[in-house]
């Protein structure tokens, strides 16, 4: 029996557990990859499911965090820099300014979304809620915001905050977002099939509403690029997670190691931690890092366990719902890999 055979059975079982038009599960154990796919729709695309690009939604924030860690390490800027001063050098930062660090760790005090986004987003809530909210509006909303809590005192997940972070990094480096992330993160890690906007049918997987039948248009992210713009293939995502598992000696090594360092305690009993961009949970025999992403028609789970040399990618093309099996299936598979599969 080869080392890959147990994974084939586990992943095939995981694929069958998820009711979606397209489903892909991929696992890497000490650099050995197994990828399996399936789904409810006929596989008619000339590009196989495991070679298409998927929207990873909020899991994009982990790449934004990695970019910030690299810019900080190389001295381009400091994660402690006040955001307001980067976006407008003529504006005083205030007594308790939000910093870049606050934005990426969701401790800035900003709400999940700007209040004035909702009227624009509601007519397209199930297709492209961010498309009508451009970059300049995100920045204006930041300057208008009056956080309910002082930055650094409370964790509250915020797409708004990470979107603002992207614009602050653009301002600090005088480099457009796509070029900045591509040059400093995607290309050094060899993520050549990872992009920040839709590229077309066939290459891009098609998302679907919660009914699993009705297609939705490709993601248009407006001014929220840093919070959720990434489109990637299962193999590129495994490459990314493998770099996090074994950063030593590779590109961005210091920044990748920084991404694994626990920074905040949160959750019931403060048993969960949060790194610069990853959720970190204790599991049997170790620790797992993960992030989830959901768009109008797709769901993504990225996770890795340095203690086991294991990384997991799970993707589907059906809008997330409470009954969606992808996230719990992926979470259980990664958390329990040492119990169910001895080679883990």
C-alpha positions in Angstrom: 0.0 0.0 0.0 1.4 3.4 -1.0 1.4 6.4 1.3 -1.1 8.1 -1.0 -3.8 5.4 -0.9 -5.2 6.2 2.5 -5.6 9.8 1.5 -7.4 8.9 -1.7 -10.1 7.1 0.3 -10.4 10.0 2.9 -10.6 12.6 0.2 -13.1 10.7 -1.9 -15.3 10.4 1.2 -14.9 14.1 1.9 -15.9 15.0 -1.7 -19.0 12.9 -1.5 -20.0 14.6 1.8 -20.3 18.0 0.1 -23.4 18.7 -2.0 -22.2 21.2 -4.6 -21.7 21.4 -8.4 -17.9 21.3 -8.0 -15.9 20.1 -5.1 -12.2 19.7 -4.7 -10.2 18.5 -1.7 -6.4 18.4 -1.7 -4.0 17.3 1.0 -0.2 17.6 1.3 1.7 15.5 3.7 5.4 16.2 4.0 5.3 17.5 0.4 3.4 14.5 -1.1 0.1 15.7 -2.6 -3.2 14.0 -3.2 -6.1 15.9 -4.9 -9.5 14.6 -5.6 -12.6 16.2 -7.1 -16.2 15.6 -7.9 -19.6 17.3 -7.7 -23.2 17.2 -8.7 -22.9 18.7 -12.2 -21.5 17.0 -15.2 -17.8 17.8 -15.7 -18.2 19.4 -19.1 -15.5 22.1 -18.9 -12.3 21.5 -20.9 -10.3 22.4 -17.8 -10.6 19.7 -15.1 -12.1 20.8 -11.7 -8.7 20.6 -10.0 -7.1 22.9 -12.5 -9.7 25.7 -12.4 -9.4 28.9 -10.4 -11.7 29.3 -7.4 -12.7 32.3 -5.4 -11.2 32.0 -2.0 -12.9 35.1 -0.5 -11.8 36.0 3.0 -8.9 33.5 2.9 -7.3 36.2 0.7 -6.6 38.0 4.0 -3.9 35.6 4.9 -1.9 36.7 1.8 -2.5 40.4 2.7 -1.2 39.6 6.2 1.9 37.9 4.7 2.5 41.0 2.5 2.3 43.3 5.6 4.7 41.0 7.5 7.2 41.1 4.6 7.0 44.9 4.2 7.5 45.3 8.0 10.5 42.8 8.0 12.2 44.5 5.1 11.8 48.0 6.6 9.5 49.4 3.9 7.1 50.3 6.7 6.2 49.4 10.2 3.1 47.5 11.2 2.8 50.0 14.0 2.4 52.9 11.5 -0.9 54.9 12.0 -3.2 54.2 9.1 -4.5 57.7 8.8 -1.0 59.2 8.4 -0.3 56.8 5.5 -3.6 57.5 3.7 -3.3 61.3 4.3 0.1 62.6 5.5 -1.5 66.0 6.3 -4.1 64.5 8.7 -3.0 64.1 12.3 -3.3 60.5 13.5 -5.2 61.3 16.7 -4.7 60.3 20.3 -5.3 56.5 19.8 -4.7 55.8 16.1 -5.5 52.6 14.4 -2.4 51.0 13.1 -1.7 48.6 10.3 -1.4 45.8 12.9 -4.8 46.6 14.3 -6.4 46.3 10.9 -4.9 42.9 10.0 -5.7 41.5 13.5 -9.3 42.7 13.5 -8.7 44.9 16.6 -9.1 48.4 14.9 -12.6 49.0 16.3 -14.0 49.2 12.8 -17.3 47.5 12.0 -17.5 44.5 9.7 -18.6 46.7 6.8 -19.0 50.5 6.3 -22.6 51.6 7.1 -23.1 53.2 3.7 -22.2 50.0 1.9 -25.5 48.3 2.7 -27.9 50.4 0.6 -25.6 49.9 -2.4 -25.0 46.2 -1.7 -28.5 45.0 -0.9 -29.8 45.0 -4.5 -26.9 42.7 -5.5 -26.4 41.0 -2.1 -26.6 37.5 -3.7 -24.4 38.3 -6.6 -21.8 41.0 -6.2 -22.4 43.1 -3.1 -19.0 44.9 -3.2 -18.9 45.7 -6.9 -20.5 49.2 -6.5 -18.2 50.3 -3.6 -14.9 51.6 -5.1 -11.6 52.2 -3.4 -11.9 55.9 -2.8 -15.2 55.3 -1.0 -13.5 52.8 1.3 -11.0 55.4 2.3 -13.6 58.1 2.8 -15.6 55.7 5.0 -12.5 55.0 7.1 -12.0 58.7 7.8 -15.7 59.1 8.7 -15.7 56.1 11.0 -16.0 56.5 14.7 -14.9 53.2 16.2 -17.0 52.1 19.2 -13.9 50.7 20.9 -10.3 52.0 21.2 -8.0 50.3 18.7 -6.3 47.3 20.3 -8.9 46.6 23.0 -11.3 44.2 21.3 -11.3 41.6 18.5 -14.1 42.1 15.9 -13.8 40.5 12.5 -13.8 43.3 9.9 -13.7 43.1 6.1 -13.8 46.9 6.2 -10.6 47.0 8.2 -8.6 44.7 5.9 -9.8 46.6 2.9 -8.5 49.8 4.4 -5.2 48.0 5.2 -4.8 47.3 1.5 -5.3 50.9 0.6 -2.8 52.0 3.3 -0.2 49.6 1.9 -0.8 51.0 -1.6 -0.3 54.5 -0.4 2.8 53.7 1.6 4.5 52.0 -1.4 3.0 54.0 -4.2 2.2 50.7 -6.0 -1.2 49.5 -7.2 -2.6 46.6 -5.2 -2.4 43.9 -7.8 1.2 44.8 -8.7 2.2 45.0 -5.1 0.8 41.7 -4.0 1.9 39.9 -7.1 5.5 41.2 -7.0 6.1 40.7 -3.3 4.1 37.6 -2.5 2.6 35.7 -5.4 5.6 35.5 -7.7 8.2 34.8 -5.0 6.1 31.9 -3.8 5.6 30.5 -7.3 1.8 31.1 -7.3 1.7 31.7 -11.0 -1.9 30.5 -11.4 -3.2 32.9 -8.7 -4.8 36.2 -9.8 -6.8 39.0 -8.3 -9.7 39.3 -10.8 -11.8 36.9 -12.9 -10.1 35.6 -16.1 -13.0 34.0 -17.9 -15.2 30.9 -18.2 -13.5 27.6 -18.5 -10.5 28.8 -16.5 -12.6 30.1 -13.6 -14.9 27.8 -11.7 -18.6 29.0 -11.8 -20.2 29.7 -8.5 -23.8 28.9 -7.7 -26.5 30.1 -5.3 -27.5 28.1 -2.2 -29.8 26.0 -4.4 -26.7 24.5 -6.0 -28.2 25.0 -9.5 -28.5 28.8 -10.3 -25.1 30.2 -11.4 -23.8 33.5 -10.1 -21.5 35.9 -11.9 -17.8 36.1 -11.2 -16.7 38.0 -8.1 -16.2 41.7 -8.5 -14.7 43.0 -5.3 -14.7 46.8 -5.7 -12.5 48.5 -3.2 -12.2 45.4 -1.0 -9.3 43.8 -2.9 -7.2 43.1 0.2 -10.1 41.5 2.0 -11.1 39.0 -0.6 -10.0 39.3 -4.3 -7.9 36.2 -4.7 -8.7 33.5 -7.3 -6.5 30.5 -7.2 -6.1 26.8 -8.2 -6.0 23.9 -5.7 -2.4 23.3 -6.6 -1.3 26.9 -6.1 -3.1 26.9 -2.7 -1.2 23.8 -1.7 2.0 25.4 -2.8 1.2 28.4 -0.6 0.4 26.2 2.4 3.5 24.2 1.9 5.5 27.4 2.2 3.9 28.0 5.5 4.7 24.5 6.7 8.4 24.7 5.6 9.4 28.4 5.4 13.1 28.0 6.3 15.4 28.7 3.5 12.7 29.8 1.0 11.3 33.1 -0.2 9.7 35.2 2.5 10.9 32.9 5.2 10.8 35.4 8.0 7.4 36.7 7.1 6.0 33.2 6.7 7.3 32.3 10.2 5.7 35.4 11.6 2.4 34.3 10.2 2.5 31.3 12.5 3.2 33.3 15.7 0.1 33.5 18.1 -0.7 37.2 18.9 -4.2 37.2 20.4 -6.3 34.9 22.6 -10.0 34.8 21.9 -13.0 32.5 22.0 -14.6 30.7 24.9 -12.1 30.5 27.7 -9.5 32.2 25.4 -8.5 28.7 24.2 -8.2 29.9 20.6 -5.6 32.2 19.3 -5.2 34.4 16.3 -2.0 35.0 14.4 -1.4 37.9 12.1 -4.1 36.5 9.8 -4.8 32.9 10.7 -7.2 31.3 13.2 -5.3 28.9 15.4 -7.1 26.1 17.3 -5.7 23.4 19.6 -6.5 19.9 18.4 -5.5 16.4 19.6 -1.7 16.1 19.6 -1.1 19.6 18.2 -2.3 22.8 16.7 -4.0 23.7 13.4 -4.1 27.0 11.5 -7.0 27.7 9.2 -9.0 30.4 7.4 -12.4 30.2 5.7 -13.6 32.2 2.7 -17.0 32.5 1.2 -18.2 34.6 -1.8 -21.7 34.8 -3.4 -21.3 31.4 -4.9 -18.2 29.6 -3.6 -16.6 28.4 -0.3 -13.0 27.8 0.5 -11.1 26.3 3.5 -7.3 26.5 3.8 -5.5 24.9 6.7 -2.2 23.5 7.9 -0.6 21.7 10.8 3.1 22.3 11.2 3.2 19.6 13.9 2.1 17.0 11.3 3.6 18.5 8.1 0.1 18.5 6.7 -1.8 21.1 4.7 -5.4 20.9 3.4 -7.4 22.8 0.7 -11.1 22.4 0.3 -13.2 24.2 -2.4 -16.8 24.2 -3.6 -19.0 26.1 -6.0 -22.1 26.5 -3.9 -23.0 29.5 -1.8 -22.3 28.9 1.9 -25.2 28.0 4.2 -25.6 26.6 7.7 -26.1 23.2 6.3 -23.0 23.3 4.1 -20.7 20.4 4.8 -17.5 21.7 3.3 -16.2 23.6 6.3 -17.0 21.0 9.0 -15.7 18.2 6.8 -12.4 19.9 6.0 -12.0 21.1 9.6 -12.6 17.5 11.0 -10.3 16.0 8.4 -7.4 18.3 9.3 -8.0 18.3 13.0 -8.3 14.5 13.2 -5.8 13.4 10.6 -3.5 11.7 13.2 -6.4 9.6 14.4 -7.9 8.5 11.1 -4.8 8.1 9.1 -1.6 6.9 10.7 0.7 8.3 8.0 -0.4 11.9 8.9 
